[in-house]
Amino acid sequence: MNPPKYVQSNGIRMAVYEAGPSDGLPVVFSHGFPELAYSWRHQLAALGAAGFRAIAPDQRGYGGTDRPDAVEAYDITQLTGDLVGLLDAFGIEKAVFCGHDWGGAVVWAVGQLHRQRVAGIIGVNTPFLPRSPMPPVELLRAAMGPEHYIVHFQTPGDADVRLARDVRRVFERLMRKGIKLADIDISRGIQNLATAVETGELLGQPLLSDAEIDVFVQAFERTGFTGGINWYRNIDRNWALTANAPQKVEAPSLMVCAEDDFALPPALAEGMEAYVPRLEKRLIRDCGHWTQQEKPDELNALLIDWLTRTFPRAR
């Protein structure tokens, strides 16, 4: 990856990585937890070489980007505002937004809250989900119990501290491949991540090389995990803030599912067409949660094909 540029966006300084020509169709990549812009390194290279302007920020709370102290600074209006502010900083009117994991939730929300800045949306593993009938954390607590990882994340200072005790262990245990969804019991959802990192069973095979793990370890040893966990601590606040948001995303969209993602299984994308009418769906087989790093060639081919067909004169 090229060295980052630093831009002012929505009141914070963001570290942003780019590849490709400045006049190519802008594609903004939005990462999840616990990740970095570095998670998109394969896509930056491939899309840049294909003539697109590929842009990936370290998002609010992560890497080289600012980490405000207030929990409320990480709500969905701020997270979507950061990506729109990024367009403003680069003088870009519209972009395609591509998001994975939490980043997927953010780019679908950009499609709801900032429709005029969206050329298209790509969800990687993360589907557009309709509004729940009650605050989501309350719903999860009732259905999955207090040890569900999202519920547990609401407790200040617990998971943050425990994950930071051994950052290398976090990435060695979480970022793995070769785990089959059919072989896992997820009836109680994903449980306490801190406990899983400390004492949980080690599943699958390593996904990253030692050098790749070093990039994540060096970043999170410096920043800790609180910024990223604060995204989770705003889930119910986001639910309240978006009460009047449109429940349809009108932009042309691509949904890429991963066959064996136990966190975001393909079944979650069933029925998306009712909310995203201009939707294409694709499935990457034998792939777990970390799609852009586990199956980069397959994902890159899907992205370039869809972008080229949907925006034929944009490169």
C-alpha positions in Angstrom: 0.0 0.0 0.0 1.1 3.6 -0.7 1.7 5.8 2.4 -1.5 7.4 3.7 -2.7 10.9 3.0 -4.2 12.8 5.9 -7.4 14.7 5.3 -9.8 16.6 7.5 -13.3 15.1 7.4 -16.3 15.7 9.6 -14.2 17.3 12.4 -11.5 14.6 12.6 -8.2 13.8 10.8 -8.4 10.6 8.7 -5.6 8.5 7.3 -6.5 7.5 3.8 -4.9 5.1 1.3 -5.4 5.4 -2.4 -4.6 3.5 -5.6 -5.4 4.1 -9.2 -5.9 7.2 -11.4 -7.4 10.3 -9.8 -9.9 10.5 -12.7 -11.2 7.0 -12.3 -14.6 6.1 -10.8 -14.1 6.6 -7.0 -14.7 3.4 -4.9 -14.5 4.0 -1.2 -13.8 1.0 1.0 -15.2 0.8 4.5 -13.6 -1.8 6.9 -15.0 -3.5 10.0 -14.0 -4.7 13.4 -11.2 -5.2 14.4 -9.6 -4.1 11.1 -7.9 -1.3 9.2 -7.8 0.1 5.7 -5.0 -2.5 5.3 -7.7 -5.2 5.2 -8.5 -3.8 1.7 -4.9 -4.0 0.4 -5.7 -6.6 -2.2 -8.7 -4.6 -3.5 -6.8 -1.3 -3.7 -4.2 -2.9 -5.9 -6.6 -4.8 -8.2 -9.1 -2.0 -8.6 -6.4 0.6 -9.0 -4.8 -1.4 -11.8 -8.2 -1.8 -13.4 -8.6 2.0 -13.7 -10.7 2.7 -10.7 -9.9 5.3 -8.0 -9.7 3.0 -5.0 -9.9 4.8 -1.6 -9.7 3.2 1.8 -9.6 5.1 5.1 -8.7 4.0 8.5 -12.0 4.8 10.0 -12.9 6.7 13.1 -11.3 5.1 16.1 -8.8 3.0 14.1 -5.2 3.1 12.9 -3.9 6.5 11.9 -7.3 8.2 12.1 -8.5 10.2 15.2 -10.1 8.5 18.1 -12.5 10.8 19.9 -13.1 10.0 23.6 -16.9 10.3 23.7 -18.9 7.1 23.0 -21.5 9.2 21.2 -18.9 10.4 18.7 -19.2 6.9 17.1 -22.9 6.9 16.1 -24.1 6.3 12.6 -24.5 10.0 11.8 -20.8 10.5 12.5 -19.6 7.4 10.7 -21.5 8.1 7.6 -20.6 11.8 7.9 -16.9 10.8 7.9 -17.2 9.1 4.5 -19.2 12.0 3.0 -16.6 14.4 4.4 -13.9 12.3 2.8 -15.6 12.9 -0.6 -15.6 16.6 0.1 -11.9 16.6 1.0 -11.1 15.0 -2.3 -13.6 17.1 -4.3 -15.7 14.0 -5.3 -19.4 14.4 -5.9 -20.4 10.7 -5.9 -18.7 7.4 -5.2 -19.4 3.7 -5.0 -19.2 2.7 -1.4 -18.0 -0.9 -0.6 -18.2 -2.1 3.0 -17.4 -5.3 5.0 -18.6 -6.2 8.5 -19.4 -3.0 10.4 -18.2 -1.1 7.3 -21.0 -2.8 5.4 -23.6 -1.4 7.9 -22.1 2.0 7.4 -22.2 2.0 3.6 -25.8 0.9 3.6 -26.6 3.7 5.9 -24.8 6.1 3.6 -27.3 4.9 1.0 -30.2 5.9 3.3 -28.9 9.1 4.8 -26.7 10.6 2.0 -28.4 9.3 -1.2 -27.2 12.2 -3.3 -23.5 11.2 -2.8 -24.0 7.6 -3.7 -23.3 6.1 -7.2 -23.6 2.6 -6.0 -23.2 0.3 -2.9 -21.4 -3.0 -2.4 -22.0 -5.1 0.7 -19.3 -7.7 1.4 -20.9 -10.2 3.8 -23.0 -7.5 5.4 -26.5 -7.2 4.0 -29.0 -4.4 4.3 -31.1 -5.2 7.3 -34.6 -3.8 7.8 -35.3 -1.8 10.9 -35.9 -4.0 14.0 -39.1 -3.6 16.0 -37.2 -2.7 19.2 -33.7 -1.5 20.2 -31.3 -4.1 18.8 -29.2 -4.7 21.9 -32.4 -5.2 23.9 -33.5 -7.7 21.3 -30.2 -9.5 21.4 -30.0 -9.6 25.2 -33.5 -11.2 25.3 -32.7 -13.7 22.5 -29.0 -14.6 23.1 -28.3 -13.6 26.7 -25.7 -11.3 28.4 -22.7 -13.1 27.0 -23.5 -12.5 23.3 -20.5 -10.5 22.1 -22.5 -7.4 21.1 -24.3 -7.3 24.5 -21.1 -7.9 26.3 -19.5 -5.0 24.4 -21.9 -2.6 26.1 -20.0 -3.0 29.4 -17.5 -0.2 29.6 -13.8 -1.2 30.0 -14.1 -5.0 30.1 -13.6 -6.3 26.5 -11.5 -3.3 25.7 -9.0 -4.1 28.5 -9.0 -7.9 28.0 -8.4 -7.8 24.3 -5.6 -5.3 24.6 -3.7 -7.5 27.0 -2.4 -9.7 24.1 -3.1 -8.1 20.8 -1.2 -10.7 18.8 -3.4 -13.4 20.3 -6.5 -11.5 19.2 -5.5 -11.6 15.5 -4.1 -15.1 15.6 -7.3 -16.5 17.1 -9.9 -14.4 15.2 -8.5 -14.1 11.7 -8.7 -17.7 10.6 -10.0 -19.6 7.6 -11.3 -23.1 6.8 -14.1 -23.1 9.3 -17.3 -24.6 7.8 -20.6 -23.0 8.8 -22.3 -26.4 8.8 -19.9 -27.6 11.5 -20.6 -24.8 14.0 -23.4 -24.4 16.5 -24.4 -20.7 16.3 -27.8 -21.1 17.8 -26.7 -18.8 20.7 -24.9 -16.4 18.4 -21.3 -15.4 18.8 -20.4 -15.3 22.4 -18.1 -13.1 24.5 -15.1 -12.4 22.2 -12.8 -11.6 25.0 -13.4 -15.0 26.6 -13.0 -16.7 23.1 -9.6 -15.0 22.6 -8.5 -15.9 26.1 -9.6 -19.5 26.4 -11.7 -20.5 23.4 -11.1 -23.4 21.0 -8.7 -22.6 18.2 -10.7 -23.3 15.0 -9.5 -23.4 11.4 -6.2 -22.5 9.9 -4.2 -19.2 10.1 -5.3 -16.7 7.5 -2.5 -14.1 7.7 1.3 -14.3 7.4 3.4 -13.2 10.3 4.2 -10.0 8.5 0.5 -9.3 7.9 -0.4 -9.9 11.5 2.4 -7.5 12.5 0.6 -4.7 10.7 -2.6 -5.2 12.8 -0.7 -5.8 16.0 1.4 -2.7 15.7 -1.7 -0.6 15.0 -3.8 -2.0 17.8 -1.1 -2.0 20.4 -0.9 1.7 19.8 -4.6 2.5 19.7 -6.3 -0.2 21.7 -9.8 -1.5 20.8 -12.1 1.0 22.5 -12.6 3.1 19.4 -13.9 0.1 17.4 -16.0 -1.2 20.3 -17.6 2.2 20.7 -19.3 1.6 17.3 -21.1 -1.3 19.0 -22.0 0.9 22.0 -24.1 3.1 19.6 -26.2 0.4 18.1 -29.3 1.4 20.1 -28.6 5.1 19.6 -28.3 4.4 15.9 -31.7 2.7 16.0 -33.2 5.9 17.5 -31.4 8.3 15.2 -32.6 6.5 12.1 -36.2 6.2 13.0 -37.3 8.3 10.0 -34.6 7.1 7.6 -35.9 5.6 4.3 -36.1 1.9 4.4 -35.1 1.5 0.8 -31.7 1.9 -0.9 -32.3 3.0 -4.5 -28.7 3.0 -5.8 -27.5 0.1 -7.9 -26.1 -2.4 -5.4 -24.1 -5.6 -5.2 -24.3 -8.1 -2.3 -21.4 -10.5 -2.0 -22.0 -13.3 0.5 -19.4 -15.7 1.9 -20.6 -19.3 2.2 -19.1 -20.1 5.6 -19.3 -16.7 7.4 -20.6 -17.7 10.9 -21.0 -14.0 11.9 -22.9 -12.9 8.8 -24.3 -16.1 7.1 -25.7 -15.8 3.6 -29.2 -16.4 5.0 -29.2 -12.9 6.4 -29.3 -11.5 2.8 -32.5 -13.4 1.9 -35.3 -10.9 1.0 -32.9 -8.0 0.5 -34.5 -7.2 -2.8 -37.6 -5.8 -1.0 -35.4 -3.0 0.4 -32.7 -2.8 -2.3 -34.6 -3.1 -5.6 -31.5 -2.6 -7.9 -29.6 -5.5 -6.4 -27.3 -8.2 -7.7 -26.2 -11.1 -5.4 -23.1 -13.2 -5.6 -21.8 -16.0 -3.4 -18.1 -16.9 -2.7 -17.9 -20.5 -1.7 -15.5 -22.0 0.9 -15.0 -18.6 2.4 -15.4 -17.4 6.0 -15.8 -14.0 7.5 -12.6 -12.2 6.3 -13.6 -12.4 2.6 -11.4 -9.6 1.2 -8.3 -11.2 2.8 -9.3 -14.9 2.5 -10.5 -14.9 -1.2 -9.1 -11.7 -2.6 -8.9 -12.9 -6.2 -12.5 -14.1 -6.3 -13.8 -10.9 -4.6 -11.7 -8.6 -6.9 -13.1 -10.4 -10.0 -16.7 -9.9 -8.8 -16.1 -6.2 -7.9 -14.4 -5.4 -11.2 -17.0 -7.2 -13.3 -20.0 -5.5 -11.5 -18.4 -2.1 -11.6 -17.5 -2.4 -15.3 -21.0 -3.5 -16.2 -22.8 -1.0 -14.0 -20.6 2.0 -14.8 -19.3 1.2 -18.3 -18.0 4.7 -19.1 -16.7 5.6 -15.6 -13.1 4.4 -15.8 
